[in-house]
Amino acid sequence: MRTVLQRVSAAAVRVDGEVVGALDLDGGAQGLVLLVGVARDDGPEQVATLVRKAAELRVLAGDRSALDAGAPVLVVSQFTLQGDVRKGRRPSWSAAAPGEVAEPLVRAVAEGLRARGLPVATGRFGADMAVEMVGDGPLTLILDT
């Protein structure tokens, strides 16, 4: 599982112009966006690792974690993170899990964060999404499980 974690001051996902997920952040508050790319061999172990890392990383103001701050998280599936561009001019998507494998794992990430008490919004799996983020810092990390 490859994930881009970004600290944000605002974030929303739109599908066909409609907001399907957004972070409820008051002035000065911070949240996290997780862009999640699932690989063919990912499973529950990778989900658990990602949930723990995302919830516990001390990347918010005051050296706090999302758990410490009760920060909201926006989880968005992004299979393109599994793209391989080492050869040629077209990405290869062969490492990306098919939708029927990836969708339940992305859902499990969101559910795992909720189970830890975090407010979680999501995109819509498989949809053509417009993801809006206002990076804070900026702070962007790549998490490979």
Backbone as a ProteinNet text record, in pm:
[ID]
protein_1_A
[PRIMARY]
MRTVLQRVSAAAVRVDGEVVGALDLDGGAQGLVLLVGVARDDGPEQVATLVRKAAELRVLAGDRSALDAGAPVLVVSQFTLQGDVRKGRRPSWSAAAPGEVAEPLVRAVAEGLRARGLPVATGRFGADMAVEMVGDGPLTLILDT
[TERTIARY]
85.8	0	90.7	65.6	141.6	43	78.6	-11.4	63.9	1.2	50	-32.2	36.5	-27.1	7.4	-94.6	-69.9	-144.4	-72.6	-137	-204.4	-329.5	-407.5	-482	-518.6	-606.8	-747.5	-762.5	-893.5	-880.7	-988.7	-989.3	-1132.2	-1155.9	-1288.1	-1272.2	-1368.3	-1374.2	-1508.7	-1504.6	-1626.5	-1637.1	-1758.4	-1790.2	-1907	-1887.4	-1989.4	-2035.5	-1941.4	-1971.7	-2029.4	-2060.9	-2120.6	-2012.5	-2009.6	-1915.4	-1960.2	-1872	-1904.4	-1828.7	-1724.9	-1648.6	-1570.5	-1568.1	-1494.1	-1453.2	-1345.9	-1301.3	-1366	-1416.5	-1476.7	-1367.9	-1303.7	-1193.1	-1226.1	-1213.4	-1230.6	-1099.7	-1103.7	-985.2	-865.2	-756.3	-632.9	-622	-731.1	-726.2	-657.6	-607.6	-538.9	-605.7	-598.2	-644.9	-547.1	-580.6	-495.3	-574.8	-506.8	-560.1	-472.8	-535.7	-465.1	-508.2	-415.3	-438.3	-382.4	-468.3	-431.5	-427.8	-311.5	-294.3	-270.3	-360.2	-352.9	-282	-184.3	-110.7	-178.1	-147	-207.2	-191.7	-78.5	-51.7	-85.4	-154	-191.4	-308.5	-314.1	-421.8	-438.7	-500.4	-530.3	-407.2	-294.1	-172.4	-131.3	-138.3	-102.2	-204.1	-330.9	-433.9	-403.6	-376.1	-348.9	-227.1	-123.6	-3.6	-33.9	-107.1	-140.4	-227.8	-327	-415.6	-335	-247.6	-166.7	-77.2	-6.7	85.1	10.6	-96.9	-169.9	-227.3	-276.4	-336.6	-232.7	-113.4	-16.4	102.3	122.9	235.2	218.4	323.5	319.8	356.8	256.7	281.1	192.2	113.7	28.6	94.4	40.7	96.4	114.6	220.6	248.2	297.7	351.9	404.8	297.1	175.2	63.6	29.8	-34.2	-83.1	-230.3	-284.1	-427.1	-507.5	-460.8	-530.5	-526.8	-410.8	-398.6	-494.8	-506.2	-582.9	-727.4	-761.4	-894.2	-914.8	-806.2	-807.8	-884.1	-960.1	-1031.9	-938.5	-979.3	-899.9	-990.1	-938.3	-1006.1	-931	-998.5	-937.8	-989.2	-894.6	-929.5	-850.1	-918.8	-853.2	-781.9	-656.6	-582.1	-488.9	-543.9	-467.5	-343.8	-343.8	-229.9	-101	-110.8	10.8	89.6	25.4	93	151.3	144.9	198.4	349.7	397.8	540.7	581.6	671.8	714	863.2	919.6	1062.6	1095.8	1002.3	1027.8	928.3	975.2	886.3	824.4	717.6	650.9	510.2	466.8	334	348	273.8	278.8	221.8	277.6	222.1	143.6	23.7	-60.8	-65.7	26.1	19.4	32.8	94.5	108.6	-17.6	-106.3	-227.4	-326.6	-387.9	-490.6	-614	-682.9	-810.3	-912.6	-1012.9	-1112.7	-1177.3	-1208.3	-1276.6	-1188	-1056.3	-961.9	-936.4	-916.1	-877.2	-989.4	-1110.5	-1219.1	-1241.1	-1249.9	-1270.2	-1151.8	-1030.8	-914.9	-912.9	-949.1	-957.8	-1068.4	-1180.1	-1289.5	-1242.1	-1161.1	-1109.6	-1016.3	-942.5	-858.5	-947.1	-1051.4	-1143.4	-1209.6	-1254.8	-1320.1	-1223.2	-1098.4	-997.5	-968.8	-963.6	-942.5	-1063.5	-1182.4	-1304.7	-1306	-1263.5	-1260	-1164.6	-1067.4	-973.8	-1026.7	-1149.3	-1213.2	-1194.3	-1140.2	-1117.2	-1235.2	-1268.7	-1370.7	-1311.2	-1380.9	-1327.9	-1431	-1382.3	-1460.5	-1391.5	-1465.4	-1407.2	-1448.1	-1373.2	-1412.1	-1509.7	-1528.8	-1617.1	-1532.2	-1516.7	-1429.2	-1468.2	-1367.4	-1387.1	-1443.7	-1480.2	-1537.9	-1427.5	-1463.9	-1375.4	-1389.4	-1291.5	-1300.9	-1214.8	-1264.4	-1185.4	-1150.6	-1022.8	-977.3	-916.4	-971.6	-924.2	-856	-731.7	-657.4	-583.3	-579.1	-493.9	-387.7	-268.2	-157.7	-118.4	-85.1	-46.9	97.4	184.2	325.5	416.3	415.8	344.4	414.4	336.1	389.3	326.1	410.1	365.1	460.5	405.8	485.6	435.6	526.9	491.8	501.6	393.7	391.8	381.1	483.1	481.3	470.3	363.7	349.1	401.1
-115.8	0	122.4	210.3	334.7	448.2	536.4	644.7	776.2	878.3	1014.5	1075.2	1117.8	1182.4	1330	1414.6	1557.9	1625.7	1714.6	1796.8	1913	1939.5	2039.9	2132.4	2249.3	2340.2	2338.4	2272.1	2253.5	2141.1	2066.1	1959.1	1916.2	1883.5	1834.9	1751.4	1662.9	1582.1	1607	1633.5	1654.7	1547.9	1502.3	1412.6	1477.1	1503.4	1571	1701.3	1776	1905.2	1900.2	1780.6	1763.7	1724.2	1790.2	1753.7	1621.1	1519.7	1388.2	1362.2	1441.1	1428.7	1556.3	1603.9	1725.3	1722.3	1792.7	1804.8	1927.6	1911	2020.4	2081.5	2186.5	2249.9	2395.6	2433.9	2573.3	2646.9	2778.2	2859	2815.4	2785.3	2745.2	2597.6	2523.5	2379.5	2306.2	2189	2106.8	1970	1911.6	1775.9	1705.9	1583.2	1504.1	1455.9	1450.7	1384.6	1263.5	1148.5	1026.4	985.5	989.5	938.3	796.8	696.8	556.9	476.9	421.4	334.1	191	101.1	-37.8	-123.2	-201.8	-293.9	-431.5	-511.8	-645.6	-734.5	-723.9	-814.3	-753.5	-640	-578.2	-650.3	-639.1	-702.9	-636.3	-706.3	-649.2	-598.9	-663.8	-620.1	-479.9	-454.5	-323.2	-218.3	-255	-163	-123.6	-220.9	-193.4	-102.3	-127.4	-44.2	99.1	115.9	249.8	323.5	257.8	320.2	366.9	280.2	315.8	435.3	430.1	538.9	669.9	667.6	791.1	852.3	769.9	819.4	869.2	809.2	835.7	922.7	946.5	1031.9	1171.4	1223.4	1355.6	1461.4	1495.2	1587.6	1712.6	1725.3	1842.7	1943.7	2064.7	2171.6	2122.6	2169.5	2131.7	1990	1933.2	1797.7	1695.6	1719.8	1631.6	1541.6	1432.3	1339.1	1370.1	1305.8	1319.5	1271.7	1164.8	1115.4	1217.4	1278.9	1379.4	1495.4	1538.3	1657.3	1626.9	1499.4	1465.3	1519.7	1524.2	1585.5	1499.9	1563.5	1488.3	1441.1	1333.7	1272.9	1251	1286.9	1260.3	1147.7	1035.1	917.5	908.4	907.1	903.6	792.9	703.5	598.1	659.6	617	667.8	558.3	474.9	362.1	408.1	530.9	578.4	585.1	581	578.1	448.8	348.2	222	220.3	331.9	338.8	323.4	253.8	232.5	306	402.3	483.2	464.8	353.6	330.9	306.1	252	221.8	295.5	339.2	397.8	529.3	564.8	692.7	677.4	554.5	529.2	454.9	498.7	425.4	285.4	193.8	59.7	53.4	-2.3	-12.9	-156.4	-241.5	-383.2	-410.5	-321.1	-342.9	-306.5	-228.8	-184	-299	-304.7	-406.4	-375	-478.3	-453.6	-396.5	-329.6	-262.3	-349.2	-473.9	-561.6	-598.6	-583.5	-605.9	-475.3	-367.2	-239	-172	-175.8	-101.8	-141.5	-271	-304.8	-266.1	-263.9	-226.1	-76	4.1	148.7	177.4	109.1	124.2	84	-21.4	-66.9	37.4	111.1	218.8	324	367.8	467.5	415.4	290.8	232.8	218.7	184.1	171	304.1	411.3	544.7	586.5	556.6	587.1	509.6	383.8	299.7	356.3	433.8	497.6	633.2	668.1	789	912	895.4	1010.4	1033.9	1160.2	1189.6	1165	1089.9	1051.2	1081.3	1147.7	1167.7	1087.5	1056.5	977.2	1032.4	989.6	1013.2	904.1	888.1	783.6	691.3	568.4	473	459.3	467	445.6	564.6	670.6	788.1	879.2	964.5	1069.9	1182.6	1194.5	1286.8	1409.9	1522.5	1644.6	1661.3	1648.7	1657.7	1795.6	1868.7	2002.7	1998.2	2046.9	2047.2	2178.9	2230.1	2343.9	2289.2	2269.1	2214.4	2309.1	2254	2333	2300.9	2393.4	2374	2409.9	2342.3	2216.5	2099.5	2001.1	1877	1763.8	1691.8	1579.4	1463.3	1345.8	1226.4	1112.4	1024.8	901.1	788.6	714.9	600.8	474.2	390.8	260.7	153.3	74.3	-31.5	-160.5
0	0	0	-92.9	-100.7	-78	16.5	54	58.4	5.5	22.6	134.7	241	354.9	346.6	348.6	343.7	457	527.7	630.1	557.7	594.2	522	618.2	564.2	637.2	577.4	461.4	398.3	296.3	277.9	177.1	148.6	22.3	-18.9	-144.5	-167.4	-288.3	-354.4	-484.7	-562.2	-670.4	-692.9	-803.4	-877.3	-1005.3	-1086.1	-1021.5	-964	-903.8	-763.8	-714.6	-581.2	-481.1	-365.5	-259.7	-199.6	-208.7	-152.4	-23.1	3.3	126.6	149.9	274.4	306.4	452.6	482.6	621	683.4	803.3	878.4	966.3	914	985.3	1013.6	1139.7	1177.5	1154.4	1149.3	1123.9	1206.1	1139	1206.8	1237.2	1224.4	1252.6	1138.1	1168.8	1069.2	1060	941.4	918.4	827.5	791.3	704.2	583.4	469.7	352	326.2	305.1	268.8	129.1	35.2	-99.1	-97.4	-112.8	-87.2	-216.8	-247.6	-363.2	-317	-350	-303.8	-408.6	-361.9	-448.5	-446.4	-547.1	-562.1	-439.6	-371.4	-259.1	-122.9	-120.6	6.3	71	203.1	278.4	413.4	507.5	639.3	715.1	698.3	768.7	722.8	593.5	541	585.7	590.5	638.6	783.1	867.7	1009.6	1026.2	948.2	955.8	915	805.1	758.3	859.4	912.6	1011	1132.2	1183	1300	1269.6	1158	1121.8	1103.5	1024.4	995.9	1124.1	1212.4	1336.5	1435.7	1436.2	1542.4	1502.9	1373	1333	1391	1449.2	1511.5	1408.1	1326.5	1215	1222.2	1326.7	1341.8	1435.4	1438.8	1522.9	1665.9	1728.6	1866.9	1880.7	1772.5	1773.6	1813.6	1765.2	1798.1	1680.5	1712.5	1610.9	1583.8	1481.1	1454.4	1575.5	1639.9	1759.8	1871.5	1893.7	2000	1976.8	1851.3	1817.6	1779.9	1762.2	1711.9	1571.4	1495.6	1362.4	1262.7	1175.3	1072.4	961.8	896.7	790.2	669.1	551.9	425.8	357.1	331.5	268.3	124.9	29.1	-112.1	-180.2	-247.7	-324	-444.1	-466.7	-581.5	-634.3	-723.4	-776	-852.5	-903.1	-982	-901.4	-769	-686.4	-707.3	-762.1	-791.1	-932.7	-1002.8	-1138.6	-1141.1	-1242.5	-1261.5	-1389.6	-1375.9	-1490.7	-1522	-1477.2	-1500.2	-1646.5	-1722	-1863.5	-1951.2	-2064.8	-2164.4	-2122.2	-2193.4	-2168.4	-2114.9	-2096.1	-2039.8	-1908.6	-1807.3	-1680	-1695.6	-1619.4	-1608.9	-1478.3	-1485.7	-1366.7	-1314.8	-1357.8	-1323.7	-1173.7	-1098.3	-953.9	-876.5	-938.9	-870.2	-855	-738.8	-713.6	-796.4	-845.6	-914.5	-815.9	-869.7	-787.1	-681.6	-717.6	-620.9	-502.9	-518.4	-407.8	-334.5	-410.9	-352.7	-273.2	-326.4	-261.8	-115.4	-83.2	57.9	146.9	89.8	169.8	197.6	99.2	121.7	223.4	210.5	306.9	447.3	456.4	586.2	648.5	566.9	620	685.8	615.3	670.8	798.7	795.5	913.4	1029.9	1000.7	1105.6	1173.4	1095.9	1153.5	1236.9	1187.9	1265.4	1397.1	1390.9	1511.3	1616.6	1572.5	1665.2	1712.1	1671.1	1719.5	1632.9	1512.9	1426.3	1332.9	1308.9	1207.5	1069	985.4	854.3	746.3	641.4	520.1	410.5	304.3	196	60.4	-38.3	-176.1	-217.3	-346.9	-398.9	-485.7	-442.7	-511	-657.8	-744.7	-887.3	-963.2	-892.3	-958.1	-1010.1	-1104.3	-1151	-1049.6	-959.8	-846.9	-868.7	-822.2	-813.8	-666.6	-634.7	-496.4	-475.3	-380.4	-347.7	-212.3	-207.5	-81.7	-68.1	53.3	84.4	178.3	121.7	200.1	311	426.3	541.9	576.4	551.7	583.7	468.7	359.8	336.7	405.3	437.3	490.8	412.1	339.6	257.4	280.9	311.4	335.4	248.8	209.4	140.2	242.4	257.4	349.5	266.4	271.1	203.2	309.9	302.9	402.2	342
[MASK]
+++++++++++++++++++++++++++++++++++++++++++++++++++++++++++++++++++++++++++++++++++++++++++++++++++++++++++++++++++++++++++++++++++++++++++++++++

